Amino acid sequence: MIAPMLYTIVYAKRAEARFLSHLEVARAFERALRRAGLPLALSRGFNPHPYLSFALPLGVGVASRSEYLEVELAQPVSPDLLLRRLQAEMPPGLRIKQAKPSRQATPALATLVGAAAYAARPTWRPVPDRTSLEGAVEALLARAEIKLGEEGKERDIRSGIWQLRPRVRRGQIALLMLLAAGSRQHVRPEAVLQALARLGGWEEERAPLICRLGLFACLEGRLIPLGRMDAPTCRRAVATGETRSRMGSAGGGRGPRLGR
């Protein structure tokens, strides 16, 4: 009897695909996998469906360089064949970057995510200059708490902002962020922009341009890109309970570099 095989698929979400909801992305993958003629492993019951598990849902309007999806096939196939057949059936803006087999004993990707990096380009008016932008970032990070939301339902996001760096080039402003992500604590980049705009007295003219740069697991005081988590490292991370631990200082502690 041929044993089913689990695969990790790495994909980018760009252009018009960034406006797809998480449910629409999941449906797009399910359709593409069926049309590609791949041997999907299906659940049992009255409504069989393929096993698809995303590392971390992405918000509508947010692009991404590398997202992670696990899919189970009823029998092994070549990773190259999986990549080529799947890409041929994907809608515009969803690009398959890599397909690789995963060991069945590896914890689900969703249990490993502890942080996410973003690049954001706000559309504030008036447009802040370098000095005022850097001043707002410094003031925000100096706060002990940053509460957002309606009165009585406010949530403090300060502990989830691990790194925040302004960048101004050729009159264009951008913000690089490393934020807590996952089920234990999750900070959205839109919330950080909202807090900064409130401090600077700026108003959003239209939706900001946001791109998720990467997803990370937390292990032994380090941030490890999700794509580099092999099976032994995954099991160690889950066993020690460190996959979503607080990493470094909020202004620029240990962790991946978020640009120059």
C-alpha positions in Angstrom: 0.0 0.0 0.0 1.4 3.4 -1.0 1.6 5.8 1.9 0.4 9.4 1.4 3.0 12.2 1.3 2.8 15.6 2.8 4.3 18.5 0.7 5.2 22.1 1.7 4.4 24.6 -1.0 5.9 28.1 -1.0 4.2 30.7 -3.0 4.1 34.5 -3.6 0.9 36.6 -3.6 1.3 39.7 -5.7 -0.5 42.1 -8.1 -4.2 41.6 -8.3 -4.1 38.4 -6.2 -3.4 40.5 -3.1 -7.1 41.4 -3.1 -8.1 37.8 -2.7 -9.4 36.8 0.7 -7.9 33.8 2.5 -10.9 31.7 1.7 -10.6 32.6 -2.0 -6.9 31.7 -2.0 -7.7 28.3 -0.4 -10.4 27.7 -3.1 -7.9 28.7 -5.8 -5.4 26.2 -4.6 -8.0 23.4 -4.3 -9.2 24.1 -7.9 -5.7 24.2 -9.2 -4.7 21.0 -7.5 -7.7 19.1 -8.9 -7.2 20.5 -12.4 -3.6 19.6 -12.3 -4.6 16.0 -12.0 -2.5 15.5 -8.9 -3.4 12.5 -6.6 -5.0 14.4 -3.7 -5.5 12.7 -0.4 -9.1 13.3 0.6 -10.8 13.4 4.0 -13.3 10.7 4.9 -17.0 11.3 5.3 -20.0 12.6 3.3 -18.1 15.7 2.0 -14.5 14.6 1.2 -12.1 17.5 0.8 -8.3 17.7 0.3 -6.0 18.4 3.2 -4.7 22.0 2.9 -3.1 23.8 5.8 -1.8 27.4 5.6 0.9 28.7 7.9 -0.8 32.0 8.6 -3.7 33.6 6.7 -2.9 36.8 4.9 -5.2 39.9 5.0 -7.0 41.2 2.0 -5.0 43.8 0.1 -1.6 42.5 1.5 0.9 41.1 -0.8 3.6 38.5 0.1 6.9 37.3 -1.0 6.7 33.9 0.6 3.6 32.1 2.0 3.5 28.5 3.1 1.0 25.8 2.5 0.9 22.1 3.3 -0.9 19.7 1.1 -1.3 15.9 1.3 -1.1 13.7 -1.8 -2.3 10.1 -1.9 1.0 9.0 -3.4 4.5 10.6 -3.8 5.2 12.7 -6.9 8.2 14.6 -8.0 8.5 18.1 -6.4 9.3 19.5 -9.9 6.2 17.9 -11.4 4.1 19.2 -8.6 5.4 22.7 -9.0 5.0 22.8 -12.8 1.5 21.3 -12.9 0.2 23.4 -10.0 1.6 26.7 -11.4 0.0 26.0 -14.8 -3.4 26.1 -13.1 -2.9 29.0 -10.7 -4.7 32.3 -11.3 -2.6 35.5 -12.0 -0.7 36.9 -9.1 -0.2 33.5 -7.3 3.2 32.2 -8.2 4.5 28.8 -6.9 8.1 29.3 -5.8 8.9 25.9 -4.3 7.4 22.5 -3.6 9.2 20.0 -1.3 8.2 16.9 0.6 7.6 17.2 4.3 8.1 14.5 6.9 4.8 13.2 8.3 6.2 13.6 11.9 6.8 17.3 11.4 4.5 19.7 13.4 2.0 21.7 11.3 3.4 25.0 10.1 0.7 26.9 11.8 1.9 25.8 15.2 5.4 27.2 14.5 4.7 30.8 13.4 5.8 33.3 16.0 6.7 36.4 14.0 6.2 38.1 10.6 8.1 40.8 8.8 6.4 43.5 6.7 7.3 46.4 4.4 4.6 49.1 4.4 4.1 52.2 2.3 1.5 54.4 3.9 -0.4 57.1 1.9 -0.5 59.7 4.6 -1.4 63.3 4.0 0.4 65.5 4.6 3.4 63.4 3.6 5.8 63.4 6.6 9.5 64.2 6.0 12.3 62.1 7.4 12.7 64.0 10.6 9.0 63.9 11.6 8.7 60.2 10.5 11.7 59.2 12.6 10.4 61.2 15.5 7.0 59.5 15.4 8.6 56.0 15.3 10.9 56.9 18.2 8.0 58.2 20.2 5.9 55.2 19.5 8.6 52.8 20.6 9.2 54.8 23.7 5.6 54.1 24.9 5.0 51.4 27.5 1.7 50.6 25.9 -0.1 51.3 22.7 -3.9 50.8 22.9 -6.1 50.6 19.8 -9.7 49.8 19.3 -13.1 51.0 20.6 -13.4 52.1 24.2 -13.9 49.0 26.4 -12.4 46.8 23.7 -9.0 48.3 23.5 -6.0 46.0 22.9 -2.4 46.8 23.7 -0.1 46.0 20.8 3.1 47.4 22.2 4.6 44.1 23.2 4.0 42.7 19.7 6.1 45.4 17.9 9.5 43.9 18.0 11.2 46.0 15.3 10.1 49.2 13.5 12.3 51.1 11.2 11.5 54.1 9.0 13.0 54.4 5.5 12.8 57.4 3.2 14.2 57.2 -0.4 13.6 59.6 -3.2 10.6 61.2 -1.4 9.0 57.8 -0.8 8.4 56.7 2.8 8.3 53.1 4.0 8.3 51.3 7.3 9.9 47.9 7.9 8.3 45.9 10.7 8.9 42.8 12.7 5.7 41.9 14.5 4.4 39.1 16.7 2.3 36.7 14.7 0.3 33.5 15.4 -2.4 32.4 17.7 -0.8 33.6 21.0 -0.3 37.2 19.9 -0.9 38.7 16.5 -0.2 42.4 15.6 -1.4 43.6 12.1 0.8 46.1 10.3 -2.3 48.2 9.7 -2.6 48.7 13.4 1.0 49.9 13.7 0.4 52.4 10.8 -2.8 53.6 12.6 -0.9 54.2 15.8 1.9 56.1 14.0 -0.6 58.3 12.0 -2.3 59.2 15.3 1.0 60.4 16.8 2.0 62.3 13.7 -1.3 63.8 12.9 -1.5 62.3 9.5 -4.5 60.9 7.6 -4.6 57.9 5.3 -5.6 59.0 1.8 -6.2 55.4 0.6 -5.2 51.9 1.6 -1.5 51.4 2.3 0.7 49.2 0.2 1.8 46.3 2.5 3.9 43.3 1.6 4.7 40.4 4.0 8.4 39.7 3.7 8.6 36.5 5.6 7.4 34.3 8.4 9.5 33.1 11.3 9.6 30.6 14.2 11.2 31.5 17.5 13.7 29.1 19.0 16.3 29.5 21.7 16.4 33.3 21.4 16.6 33.3 17.6 14.2 33.9 14.8 14.4 31.2 12.1 12.8 31.6 8.7 9.9 29.2 8.4 11.4 27.7 5.2 14.5 26.7 7.1 12.8 24.7 9.8 13.7 21.1 9.3 12.0 18.2 11.1 14.3 18.0 14.1 14.2 21.8 14.6 10.4 21.8 14.4 10.0 19.1 17.0 12.5 20.8 19.3 10.7 24.2 18.9 7.3 22.6 19.8 8.8 20.6 22.7 10.3 23.6 24.3 7.3 25.8 23.7 9.4 28.6 22.2 7.8 28.9 18.8 6.0 32.1 19.8 8.2 33.5 22.6 9.0 37.2 22.8 12.2 37.9 20.8 14.7 40.7 21.5 13.9 44.3 22.2 11.1 46.1 20.4 13.3 48.8 18.8 15.8 46.6 17.2 16.8 43.5 19.1 17.9 40.2 17.9 16.3 38.7 14.8 16.5 39.0 11.1 17.6 42.2 9.4 14.7 44.1 7.9 16.7 46.0 5.3 19.4 48.6 5.3 
